[in-house]
Amino acid sequence: MDGWLLIDKPTNLSSFQTINRFKRILNTKVGHCGTLDPFASGFLLMAVGKATRLVEYAMALEKDYTFRVKWGISTDSDDLTGDVKETCSHIPTQKDIEEKLNDFIGKIEQVPPIFSAVKVNGRRAYDYARNGDDISLKPKLVTLKKFSVLAHNKNETSFHVVCGKGFYIRSLARDLAESLGTLAHVTTLRRNLSGIFQNKEMVSSEKEKDFLHPSEFYDYLSSRILPLDYVLDDIPVYNSEQACVSKLKNGQTIVCLDSFKSNSTVAAKSDGVLIALCTFLDGYLKPIKTF
């Protein structure tokens, strides 16, 4: 029971609450890759068992979102769950909006929303925000690959974006509105399957209702778990001889006859099964994580 489960998170549940529904059935260690706000829905990648040791690689994968904003109103959380801060009568046209999109594509500096999990002096930013404390968050360098308008109707616009890790859609909506001389907040947000997952199917958190017994649901989930190395798609592979498997699993360095880039990460496998993640240096593989 080690690998990746693709969850379709519903609205009005936290990411933690969502994966706990599955943890109860699987009865093993689980984690998730990239928190979705409770008001948001869609793709939540769940790490099961030993996959929790590979979360950093899953977090680095690009993300695909569709979202809608309402113009002329800002909230303290930059979404529909917050309290209204200001209003503005200026509503941009679709042409106005589309002329600004390219300004945000590429590597940009972005200040996270104050209602976020960013840590400030050891505490989450949302803890300060909920107490009404004034805090100043530092901008972060993030990447936006694609940004387009899907639909525009009166005071609302729908968008599609593809972005890198650490990106906040709520901040993008806030900053886009500022560049247009108005205000905005996010009203709907959905994370879509993308990249290596785009041809897969997600499991609904309500799927358990389709089964009469927990064991049936367990078997169903087991059949949907992707292998450990699924998120290591761009990492080179070394096919280890059987005699070296125990050495790698025990953390011992082995001779590597293949040639890889110095100090690169290599996935050592045996019969297609992930054995260890290693560092390649001077003709040797040194295990950094074993499975």
C-alpha positions in Angstrom: 0.0 0.0 0.0 2.6 2.5 -1.2 2.0 5.1 -3.9 -0.3 7.9 -5.1 -4.1 8.3 -5.0 -5.8 11.0 -7.1 -8.6 12.6 -5.0 -11.3 14.9 -6.2 -11.8 17.2 -3.2 -15.2 18.7 -2.8 -15.9 22.3 -1.7 -16.5 23.1 2.0 -14.0 20.5 3.2 -10.3 21.2 4.1 -7.6 19.1 2.5 -6.9 17.5 5.8 -10.6 16.5 6.3 -10.7 15.1 2.8 -7.7 12.8 3.1 -8.7 11.7 6.5 -11.8 10.0 4.9 -9.4 7.8 3.0 -6.9 7.3 5.7 -9.6 5.7 7.9 -10.1 3.1 5.2 -6.5 2.5 4.2 -5.3 2.5 7.8 -1.8 3.6 6.9 0.3 6.8 6.8 -0.9 9.4 4.3 -0.2 12.9 3.3 -1.2 15.4 0.6 0.7 17.5 -1.9 -0.4 21.1 -2.2 -3.2 22.3 0.1 -6.5 23.4 -1.5 -8.6 26.1 0.4 -11.9 24.7 1.8 -13.9 26.7 -0.8 -11.9 25.2 -3.6 -12.4 21.8 -5.3 -10.5 19.4 -7.5 -7.3 17.5 -7.7 -5.6 16.6 -4.4 -2.7 14.3 -4.7 -2.6 11.9 -1.8 0.7 10.2 -0.8 0.1 6.7 0.7 2.6 4.8 2.8 6.2 5.2 1.6 5.1 7.8 -1.0 5.0 10.3 1.9 8.8 10.3 1.6 8.6 11.6 -2.0 6.2 14.5 -1.4 8.9 17.1 -2.3 9.0 15.7 -5.9 5.2 15.8 -6.3 5.1 19.4 -5.0 7.4 20.5 -7.7 5.0 19.4 -10.5 3.1 22.2 -12.3 -0.5 22.8 -11.5 -3.5 23.6 -13.6 -6.5 25.7 -12.3 -9.7 27.2 -13.5 -11.2 30.0 -11.4 -13.7 32.9 -11.5 -13.4 36.4 -10.0 -15.9 39.0 -9.2 -14.9 42.5 -9.9 -15.4 45.6 -7.8 -15.2 44.0 -4.4 -12.2 43.0 -2.3 -12.3 40.8 0.8 -9.8 40.3 3.6 -9.1 36.7 2.4 -9.2 37.6 -1.3 -12.0 35.1 -1.8 -15.7 34.7 -1.2 -15.3 33.4 2.3 -13.8 36.7 3.6 -15.3 40.0 4.9 -15.7 42.8 2.4 -12.9 45.4 2.7 -13.6 47.8 -0.2 -15.8 48.3 -3.2 -15.2 50.0 -6.5 -17.5 50.9 -9.4 -15.0 50.3 -12.1 -15.6 47.0 -14.0 -12.9 46.1 -16.6 -13.9 44.9 -20.1 -12.7 41.6 -21.5 -10.3 43.5 -23.8 -8.9 45.5 -20.8 -8.3 42.2 -19.0 -6.7 40.3 -21.9 -4.2 43.2 -22.5 -2.9 42.7 -19.0 -2.4 38.9 -18.9 1.0 38.8 -20.5 2.3 41.1 -17.7 1.9 38.2 -15.3 3.4 35.3 -17.4 6.8 34.1 -16.5 8.7 34.5 -13.2 7.0 37.1 -11.1 7.1 38.3 -7.5 3.9 37.6 -5.6 2.9 38.5 -2.0 0.8 35.6 -0.5 -2.6 36.4 0.9 -2.7 37.2 4.7 -5.1 34.3 5.1 -2.5 31.7 4.1 -0.3 29.0 5.6 2.9 31.0 5.1 4.9 31.1 8.4 5.8 34.4 10.1 8.0 34.1 13.2 7.0 30.5 13.6 3.2 31.1 13.2 0.9 30.7 10.2 -0.1 34.0 8.6 -3.8 33.1 9.0 -3.4 33.0 12.8 -2.4 36.6 12.8 -5.1 37.5 10.3 -7.8 35.9 12.4 -6.7 37.9 15.4 -6.8 41.1 13.4 -3.0 41.6 13.8 -1.2 43.7 11.1 1.5 41.6 9.4 3.6 42.2 6.4 4.4 39.2 4.1 7.4 39.1 1.9 7.0 38.6 -1.8 8.0 35.2 -3.2 9.3 34.4 -6.7 6.8 32.2 -8.5 6.1 31.0 -12.0 3.0 31.4 -14.2 3.2 29.5 -17.4 -0.2 30.1 -19.0 -2.9 32.7 -18.3 -6.1 33.0 -20.4 -9.7 34.2 -20.2 -12.3 31.5 -20.5 -15.5 33.7 -20.2 -16.5 37.3 -19.3 -19.9 38.3 -18.2 -20.8 41.7 -16.7 -18.8 41.8 -13.4 -17.4 38.3 -13.5 -14.6 36.7 -15.4 -13.4 33.0 -15.6 -9.7 32.2 -16.2 -7.4 29.2 -16.8 -3.9 29.1 -15.5 -0.9 26.8 -15.4 1.6 27.6 -12.7 4.5 26.3 -10.6 4.7 25.5 -6.9 3.9 28.0 -4.2 1.6 30.0 -6.5 -1.5 31.7 -5.0 -4.5 32.2 -7.3 -6.1 34.6 -4.8 -3.0 36.8 -5.0 -3.1 36.7 -8.8 -6.7 37.9 -8.8 -5.9 40.7 -6.4 -2.8 41.8 -8.3 -4.6 41.6 -11.7 -7.4 43.8 -10.4 -4.9 46.3 -9.0 -3.2 46.6 -12.4 -6.7 47.3 -13.9 -7.5 50.0 -11.4 -10.2 48.0 -9.6 -10.8 45.3 -7.0 -11.6 41.6 -7.2 -11.9 38.4 -5.2 -12.0 34.7 -6.2 -15.5 33.2 -6.1 -14.7 29.7 -7.5 -11.5 27.7 -7.8 -10.8 24.3 -9.1 -7.5 22.4 -9.6 -7.5 20.2 -12.6 -5.5 17.1 -13.5 -2.4 18.2 -15.4 1.0 17.0 -16.6 1.7 13.3 -15.9 -1.8 12.9 -14.3 -3.9 14.4 -17.1 -5.1 11.1 -18.5 -6.0 9.6 -15.2 -9.3 9.7 -13.2 -9.8 11.1 -9.7 -11.6 9.3 -6.8 -14.5 11.3 -5.4 -14.5 11.6 -1.6 -18.2 10.5 -1.8 -17.3 7.3 -3.6 -17.5 5.2 -0.4 -21.3 5.5 -0.6 -21.2 3.2 -3.6 -19.9 0.2 -1.6 -21.7 -1.9 0.9 -18.7 -2.8 3.0 -15.5 -1.0 3.9 -13.4 -3.9 2.6 -14.9 -3.4 -0.9 -14.0 0.2 -0.8 -10.5 -0.7 0.4 -10.0 -3.0 -2.6 -11.3 -0.3 -4.9 -8.8 2.3 -3.6 -5.9 -0.2 -3.7 -6.6 -0.8 -7.4 -6.4 3.0 -8.1 -3.1 3.6 -6.4 -0.3 4.7 -8.8 3.2 3.3 -8.2 5.8 5.0 -6.0 8.0 6.2 -8.8 5.1 7.8 -10.8 6.1 11.3 -9.7 9.8 10.7 -10.6 9.0 10.9 -14.3 12.0 13.2 -15.1 14.6 11.4 -13.0 17.0 9.0 -14.7 16.9 5.4 -13.8 19.6 2.9 -12.9 18.6 -0.8 -13.2 20.4 -2.4 -10.3 21.6 -6.0 -10.3 19.9 -8.2 -7.7 23.2 -8.5 -5.8 23.2 -4.8 -5.1 19.6 -4.4 -3.9 20.3 -5.3 -0.3 23.3 -3.0 -0.2 21.2 -0.1 -1.5 18.4 -0.8 1.0 21.0 -0.8 3.8 22.3 2.6 2.7 25.5 1.3 1.2 27.2 3.0 -1.8 27.5 0.8 -4.9 29.6 1.0 -8.1 27.6 2.4 -11.0 28.7 1.4 -14.5 26.2 3.8 -16.2 27.2 7.5 -16.7 25.0 10.2 -15.2 25.5 13.9 -14.5 27.7 14.5 -11.5 25.7 15.1 -8.3 22.4 14.3 -10.0 19.6 12.3 -8.4 19.1 8.8 -9.8 16.3 6.3 -9.2 17.7 2.9 -8.6 15.3 0.1 -9.5 15.3 -3.7 -9.6 12.8 -5.5 -11.9 11.0 -2.2 -12.3 10.5 -1.6 -8.6 11.9 1.5 -6.9 14.7 0.5 -4.5 16.3 3.9 -3.6 16.9 7.4 -4.7 20.6 8.0 -5.0 23.2 10.7 -5.7 25.6 9.8 -8.5 29.2 10.9 -8.0 32.5 9.6 -9.5 31.1 6.3 -10.7 29.2 5.5 -7.5 25.6 5.7 -6.3 25.0 6.8 -2.8 21.5 6.1 -1.4 19.7 9.2 0.0 16.3 7.6 0.4 15.5 3.9 0.5 12.3 2.0 -0.1 
